[in-house]
Amino acid sequence: MALDSVQYKNVFDLHYEALYGYAFSILREETYTEDILQNIFIKLWQHRETVNPETVKAYLYTSVRNECLNHLKHKVVKAGYMQHQMAGGVATDNHIHTEQKELHEKIQDLVNQLPEKCATVFYMCRQLGLSYREVAEALGISVKTVENQMSKALKFLRGGLTEYLVSILPLFILQLINL
């Protein structure tokens, strides 16, 4: 059996708040919690043809747990990498500063290319630190629209930053968050 759009909406409405609480209890970071839940529900929609409605709750909780643990592992690796880079000395600091400036300029350029609504939502979520609900209320749109706009913005930014992934993105992922 597959999930149709009505069942999907019911699953979202029924489980979102509890999943949010579960993910937040692991991460303790609202932005990452919202991003992870958004990605999980997008994947659920993309795989709706193969998802069994009877086991969707277990699927969602397992997905949330795994994504949260992956995020935490990534933070540990990132912190170790930052420590390693800090131990590299002044030459490394100058190189990092140059790369950081270049990355920041690239991110700004990409953000400037976003459609107006998308850029506004991205700015309010990432620069002002507002939750998806707060942005939705401020703009008079649904939380789902905010989620969709953030998904578009992040996908566009990831695509535009692929060239940096291997070399410098692990150093400056926080820059993207604090645009």
Backbone as CSV, one residue per row, in Angstrom:
resi,resn,N_x,N_y,N_z,CA_x,CA_y,CA_z,C_x,C_y,C_z
1,MET,0.840,-1.188,0.000,0.000,0.000,0.000,0.880,1.245,0.000
2,ALA,0.316,2.329,-0.462,1.050,3.587,-0.544,0.263,4.673,0.181
3,LEU,0.959,5.743,0.528,0.312,6.892,1.158,-0.226,7.814,0.069
4,ASP,-1.497,8.185,0.161,-1.988,9.213,-0.746,-1.818,10.565,-0.054
5,SER,-2.161,11.633,-0.735,-1.907,12.970,-0.185,-2.711,13.234,1.086
6,VAL,-3.907,12.708,1.187,-4.714,12.900,2.396,-4.082,12.157,3.570
7,GLN,-3.666,10.909,3.334,-3.006,10.137,4.393,-1.702,10.813,4.813
8,TYR,-0.962,11.328,3.836,0.301,12.013,4.132,0.044,13.208,5.052
9,LYS,-0.948,14.014,4.703,-1.275,15.180,5.529,-1.680,14.735,6.928
10,ASN,-2.474,13.669,7.014,-2.882,13.152,8.327,-1.671,12.684,9.134
11,VAL,-0.745,11.999,8.483,0.478,11.542,9.157,1.265,12.753,9.655
12,PHE,1.398,13.761,8.799,2.128,14.974,9.181,1.454,15.625,10.388
13,ASP,0.152,15.865,10.291,-0.579,16.523,11.375,-0.535,15.723,12.674
14,LEU,-0.613,14.412,12.553,-0.648,13.544,13.724,0.708,13.435,14.424
15,HIS,1.794,13.418,13.655,3.092,13.093,14.237,4.093,14.249,14.325
16,TYR,3.858,15.345,13.635,4.879,16.396,13.562,5.300,16.906,14.940
17,GLU,4.338,17.284,15.759,4.674,17.870,17.069,5.468,16.895,17.937
18,ALA,5.052,15.650,17.988,5.751,14.653,18.810,7.157,14.395,18.254
19,LEU,7.267,14.331,16.930,8.586,14.128,16.314,9.493,15.327,16.575
20,TYR,8.909,16.507,16.539,9.676,17.719,16.838,10.232,17.640,18.261
21,GLY,9.382,17.287,19.201,9.820,17.161,20.592,10.905,16.111,20.758
22,TYR,10.749,15.005,20.065,11.736,13.919,20.116,13.078,14.380,19.554
23,ALA,13.046,14.997,18.386,14.286,15.470,17.750,14.926,16.572,18.589
24,PHE,14.117,17.480,19.109,14.664,18.576,19.912,15.285,18.049,21.204
25,SER,14.725,17.000,21.763,15.296,16.430,22.988,16.686,15.847,22.729
26,ILE,16.943,15.459,21.499,18.258,14.922,21.141,19.220,16.051,20.778
27,LEU,18.758,16.990,19.953,19.646,18.019,19.401,19.759,19.281,20.247
28,ARG,18.664,19.684,20.849,18.618,20.941,21.610,18.912,22.158,20.738
29,GLU,18.586,22.072,19.451,18.782,23.180,18.514,17.570,23.258,17.603
30,GLU,16.811,24.328,17.739,15.555,24.468,17.008,15.742,24.426,15.490
31,THR,16.714,25.144,14.984,16.906,25.222,13.535,17.209,23.858,12.939
32,TYR,18.137,23.132,13.545,18.479,21.811,13.028,17.316,20.842,13.175
33,THR,16.586,20.968,14.260,15.425,20.115,14.475,14.424,20.312,13.341
34,GLU,14.126,21.565,13.027,13.174,21.857,11.954,13.694,21.363,10.606
35,ASP,14.978,21.578,10.340,15.560,21.124,9.073,15.491,19.607,8.935
36,ILE,15.811,18.908,10.007,15.790,17.447,9.963,14.367,16.944,9.739
37,LEU,13.406,17.513,10.449,12.019,17.077,10.259,11.538,17.389,8.845
38,GLN,11.901,18.549,8.351,11.512,18.900,6.989,12.066,17.875,5.998
39,ASN,13.335,17.547,6.142,13.959,16.579,5.230,13.310,15.200,5.345
40,ILE,12.961,14.803,6.557,12.331,13.495,6.747,10.953,13.455,6.090
41,PHE,10.182,14.527,6.252,8.860,14.533,5.631,8.950,14.665,4.104
42,ILE,9.967,15.321,3.612,10.180,15.365,2.158,10.506,13.965,1.650
43,LYS,11.392,13.267,2.354,11.734,11.888,1.955,10.518,10.978,2.037
44,LEU,9.696,11.178,3.070,8.483,10.380,3.193,7.591,10.599,1.974
45,TRP,7.441,11.849,1.567,6.615,12.147,0.397,7.226,11.529,-0.865
46,GLN,8.533,11.624,-1.001,9.201,11.091,-2.184,9.092,9.569,-2.254
47,HIS,8.998,8.918,-1.109,8.923,7.454,-1.067,7.532,6.957,-0.664
48,ARG,6.530,7.798,-0.838,5.174,7.466,-0.395,4.613,6.210,-1.066
49,GLU,5.111,5.897,-2.256,4.621,4.722,-2.980,5.044,3.418,-2.302
50,THR,6.150,3.469,-1.551,6.676,2.244,-0.942,6.481,2.195,0.569
51,VAL,5.910,3.247,1.143,5.733,3.304,2.592,4.418,2.631,2.977
52,ASN,4.508,1.793,3.971,3.330,1.115,4.490,2.701,2.022,5.553
53,PRO,1.451,2.458,5.358,0.809,3.347,6.339,0.761,2.773,7.752
54,GLU,0.775,1.450,7.864,0.699,0.818,9.175,2.016,0.937,9.950
55,THR,3.129,1.117,9.246,4.434,1.201,9.926,5.064,2.578,9.786
56,VAL,4.297,3.561,9.343,4.858,4.887,9.083,5.372,5.550,10.369
57,LYS,4.707,5.322,11.483,5.146,5.930,12.749,6.548,5.430,13.123
58,ALA,6.761,4.138,13.046,8.087,3.571,13.349,9.126,4.095,12.367
59,TYR,8.743,4.189,11.106,9.642,4.724,10.071,10.067,6.148,10.422
60,LEU,9.103,6.972,10.818,9.395,8.378,11.140,10.310,8.494,12.363
61,TYR,10.001,7.766,13.421,10.824,7.862,14.631,12.241,7.326,14.391
62,THR,12.351,6.256,13.636,13.675,5.720,13.309,14.447,6.719,12.462
63,SER,13.776,7.332,11.504,14.427,8.323,10.648,14.899,9.526,11.461
64,VAL,14.057,10.002,12.362,14.430,11.149,13.200,15.643,10.802,14.054
65,ARG,15.599,9.639,14.708,16.732,9.233,15.548,18.022,9.163,14.738
66,ASN,17.966,8.502,13.584,19.167,8.340,12.760,19.701,9.677,12.259
67,GLU,18.818,10.542,11.801,19.258,11.854,11.301,19.865,12.698,12.433
68,CYS,19.254,12.648,13.594,19.785,13.408,14.740,21.166,12.881,15.141
69,LEU,21.304,11.573,15.204,22.602,10.992,15.571,23.654,11.312,14.516
70,ASN,23.291,11.271,13.251,24.230,11.654,12.191,24.649,13.099,12.334
71,HIS,23.694,13.959,12.666,24.016,15.382,12.855,24.995,15.565,14.015
72,LEU,24.755,14.875,15.118,25.641,14.990,16.283,27.040,14.454,15.968
73,LYS,27.111,13.341,15.248,28.413,12.802,14.850,29.150,13.805,13.974
74,HIS,28.424,14.416,13.067,29.028,15.404,12.175,29.578,16.598,12.967
75,LYS,28.852,17.009,14.005,29.327,18.111,14.848,30.642,17.757,15.534
76,VAL,30.768,16.516,15.996,31.993,16.073,16.662,33.158,16.083,15.676
77,VAL,32.922,15.556,14.482,33.969,15.537,13.455,34.368,16.968,13.099
78,LYS,33.379,17.822,12.947,33.634,19.222,12.597,34.456,19.916,13.689
79,ALA,34.115,19.667,14.937,34.844,20.280,16.052,36.302,19.801,16.065
80,GLY,36.497,18.499,15.824,37.864,17.971,15.763,38.645,18.589,14.622
81,TYR,38.001,18.760,13.501,38.651,19.371,12.339,39.022,20.816,12.636
82,MET,38.122,21.533,13.292,38.404,22.932,13.649,39.601,22.999,14.599
83,GLN,39.656,22.092,15.577,40.787,22.076,16.501,42.079,21.800,15.754
84,HIS,42.033,20.867,14.837,43.208,20.537,14.034,43.661,21.746,13.220
85,GLN,42.722,22.443,12.649,43.053,23.615,11.849,43.627,24.733,12.721
86,MET,43.080,24.899,13.914,43.567,25.939,14.828,45.015,25.670,15.229
87,ALA,45.382,24.415,15.326,46.747,24.057,15.716,47.728,24.271,14.571
88,GLY,47.224,24.585,13.388,48.066,24.732,12.197,48.911,25.990,12.173
89,GLY,48.657,26.976,13.009,49.492,28.162,13.062,48.957,29.339,12.267
90,VAL,49.780,30.404,12.220,49.407,31.667,11.599,49.199,31.526,10.098
91,ALA,50.048,30.767,9.417,49.905,30.598,7.972,48.548,29.990,7.658
92,THR,48.155,29.033,8.457,46.854,28.411,8.259,45.747,29.418,8.529
93,ASP,45.923,30.256,9.557,44.922,31.274,9.872,44.713,32.219,8.696
94,ASN,45.787,32.676,8.069,45.666,33.570,6.916,44.950,32.874,5.769
95,HIS,45.316,31.616,5.535,44.683,30.846,4.458,43.194,30.649,4.761
96,ILE,42.898,30.328,6.010,41.507,30.135,6.416,40.725,31.433,6.242
97,HIS,41.327,32.552,6.648,40.650,33.838,6.529,40.324,34.155,5.064
98,THR,41.271,33.889,4.184,41.058,34.129,2.753,39.939,33.240,2.227
99,GLU,39.981,31.961,2.579,38.939,31.041,2.130,37.584,31.398,2.736
100,GLN,37.604,31.832,3.978,36.370,32.220,4.644,35.744,33.424,3.934
101,LYS,36.556,34.382,3.588,36.068,35.568,2.883,35.498,35.175,1.517
102,GLU,36.211,34.317,0.804,35.759,33.858,-0.506,34.428,33.109,-0.387
103,LEU,34.328,32.237,0.598,33.102,31.487,0.802,31.949,32.419,1.158
104,HIS,32.201,33.361,2.041,31.164,34.307,2.437,30.652,35.088,1.223
105,GLU,31.547,35.516,0.362,31.157,36.236,-0.849,30.327,35.348,-1.761
106,LYS,30.716,34.085,-1.885,29.978,33.140,-2.726,28.575,32.923,-2.161
107,ILE,28.475,32.766,-0.852,27.176,32.562,-0.223,26.288,33.790,-0.440
108,GLN,26.846,34.976,-0.222,26.074,36.210,-0.434,25.592,36.306,-1.871
109,ASP,26.458,35.946,-2.810,26.087,35.973,-4.223,24.926,35.015,-4.486
110,LEU,25.009,33.820,-3.917,23.936,32.837,-4.104,22.641,33.298,-3.449
111,VAL,22.731,33.856,-2.245,21.536,34.351,-1.557,20.893,35.466,-2.377
112,ASN,21.703,36.312,-2.985,21.178,37.393,-3.817,20.472,36.876,-5.067
113,GLN,20.775,35.657,-5.475,20.145,35.059,-6.651,18.820,34.370,-6.324
114,LEU,18.533,34.194,-5.039,17.283,33.533,-4.655,16.087,34.402,-5.044
115,PRO,14.962,33.775,-5.391,13.742,34.552,-5.625,13.385,35.330,-4.356
116,GLU,12.680,36.422,-4.516,12.424,37.343,-3.403,11.784,36.669,-2.191
117,LYS,10.719,35.910,-2.395,10.040,35.243,-1.273,10.977,34.264,-0.574
118,CYS,11.691,33.515,-1.380,12.611,32.508,-0.867,13.721,33.179,-0.043
119,ALA,14.255,34.262,-0.577,15.323,34.992,0.117,14.812,35.588,1.431
120,THR,13.597,36.094,1.420,13.015,36.683,2.631,12.866,35.622,3.721
121,VAL,12.321,34.485,3.352,12.137,33.391,4.311,13.497,32.921,4.835
122,PHE,14.449,32.748,3.932,15.793,32.310,4.325,16.422,33.311,5.297
123,TYR,16.333,34.591,4.967,16.909,35.645,5.815,16.278,35.634,7.210
124,MET,14.955,35.525,7.253,14.272,35.567,8.549,14.625,34.346,9.406
125,CYS,14.744,33.191,8.761,15.067,31.977,9.515,16.522,31.965,9.955
126,ARG,17.428,32.267,9.039,18.850,32.105,9.320,19.508,33.344,9.907
127,GLN,19.181,34.522,9.410,19.839,35.728,9.909,19.174,36.217,11.190
128,LEU,17.845,36.230,11.184,17.127,36.729,12.355,16.893,35.645,13.401
129,GLY,17.068,34.374,12.992,16.926,33.266,13.930,15.495,32.947,14.306
130,LEU,14.546,33.337,13.470,13.142,33.064,13.770,12.799,31.617,13.440
131,SER,11.851,31.074,14.160,11.388,29.711,13.872,10.508,29.750,12.631
132,TYR,10.251,28.586,12.075,9.385,28.520,10.896,7.998,29.075,11.225
133,ARG,7.506,28.780,12.403,6.189,29.291,12.801,6.193,30.813,12.875
134,GLU,7.227,31.375,13.477,7.317,32.834,13.596,7.385,33.505,12.222
135,VAL,8.138,32.915,11.319,8.236,33.454,9.965,6.877,33.366,9.275
136,ALA,6.211,32.234,9.415,4.899,32.042,8.796,3.911,33.092,9.296
137,GLU,3.903,33.323,10.601,2.997,34.318,11.171,3.346,35.726,10.688
138,ALA,4.626,36.048,10.665,5.054,37.389,10.252,4.709,37.672,8.789
139,LEU,4.803,36.660,7.945,4.559,36.849,6.512,3.126,36.494,6.103
140,GLY,2.361,35.954,7.030,0.986,35.581,6.723,0.895,34.395,5.767
141,ILE,1.816,33.447,5.916,1.822,32.246,5.087,1.827,31.027,6.001
142,SER,1.656,29.861,5.424,1.634,28.648,6.244,3.055,28.198,6.591
143,VAL,3.156,27.412,7.649,4.445,26.841,8.051,4.969,25.959,6.925
144,LYS,4.071,25.261,6.258,4.459,24.388,5.143,5.107,25.204,4.018
145,THR,4.581,26.397,3.755,5.172,27.270,2.729,6.571,27.700,3.153
146,VAL,6.735,28.016,4.424,8.062,28.382,4.935,9.009,27.197,4.756
147,GLU,8.549,26.002,5.107,9.381,24.804,4.944,9.786,24.617,3.489
148,ASN,8.832,24.787,2.584,9.120,24.621,1.160,10.125,25.662,0.670
149,GLN,9.950,26.912,1.095,10.869,27.972,0.677,12.275,27.726,1.223
150,MET,12.366,27.271,2.474,13.683,26.964,3.055,14.318,25.789,2.338
151,SER,13.519,24.808,2.004,14.040,23.658,1.274,14.613,24.090,-0.072
152,LYS,13.883,24.943,-0.773,14.366,25.463,-2.065,15.664,26.248,-1.880
153,ALA,15.694,27.111,-0.874,16.881,27.944,-0.642,18.092,27.080,-0.309
154,LEU,17.918,26.126,0.594,19.039,25.287,1.000,19.524,24.408,-0.146
155,LYS,18.585,23.894,-0.932,18.961,23.075,-2.083,19.761,23.924,-3.081
156,PHE,19.299,25.141,-3.329,19.993,26.036,-4.254,21.393,26.376,-3.729
157,LEU,21.496,26.684,-2.443,22.795,27.020,-1.852,23.738,25.826,-1.877
158,ARG,23.225,24.646,-1.526,24.068,23.448,-1.576,24.598,23.224,-2.983
159,GLY,23.716,23.377,-3.967,24.126,23.192,-5.360,25.189,24.189,-5.779
160,GLY,25.056,25.421,-5.327,26.017,26.458,-5.683,27.334,26.349,-4.937
161,LEU,27.335,25.594,-3.856,28.546,25.483,-3.032,29.263,24.143,-3.192
162,THR,28.850,23.346,-4.161,29.448,22.008,-4.322,30.954,22.069,-4.467
163,GLU,31.458,23.058,-5.168,32.902,23.142,-5.381,33.670,23.329,-4.077
164,TYR,32.980,23.817,-3.039,33.643,24.062,-1.755,33.530,22.895,-0.795
165,LEU,32.670,21.944,-1.096,32.398,20.869,-0.142,33.647,20.140,0.329
166,VAL,34.493,19.766,-0.585,35.648,18.958,-0.224,36.697,19.779,0.514
167,SER,36.952,20.988,0.048,38.084,21.728,0.599,37.775,22.570,1.819
168,ILE,36.724,23.393,1.782,36.589,24.332,2.898,35.239,24.363,3.588
169,LEU,34.239,23.739,3.047,32.934,23.837,3.664,32.898,23.310,5.098
170,PRO,33.605,22.233,5.427,33.563,21.799,6.835,34.031,22.895,7.806
171,LEU,34.916,23.760,7.358,35.384,24.835,8.235,34.337,25.906,8.452
172,PHE,33.510,26.111,7.465,32.657,27.298,7.486,31.170,27.012,7.440
173,ILE,30.763,25.832,7.807,29.344,25.515,7.795,28.596,26.460,8.731
174,LEU,29.262,26.878,9.786,28.632,27.830,10.692,28.385,29.173,10.024
175,GLN,29.222,29.534,9.055,29.013,30.768,8.308,27.673,30.729,7.586
176,LEU,27.357,29.610,6.997,26.096,29.464,6.259,24.919,29.644,7.213
177,ILE,25.059,29.118,8.391,23.977,29.215,9.377,23.821,30.647,9.869
178,ASN,24.919,31.376,9.978,24.897,32.730,10.535,24.970,33.819,9.475
179,LEU,24.482,33.553,8.283,24.534,34.560,7.208,24.066,35.891,7.661
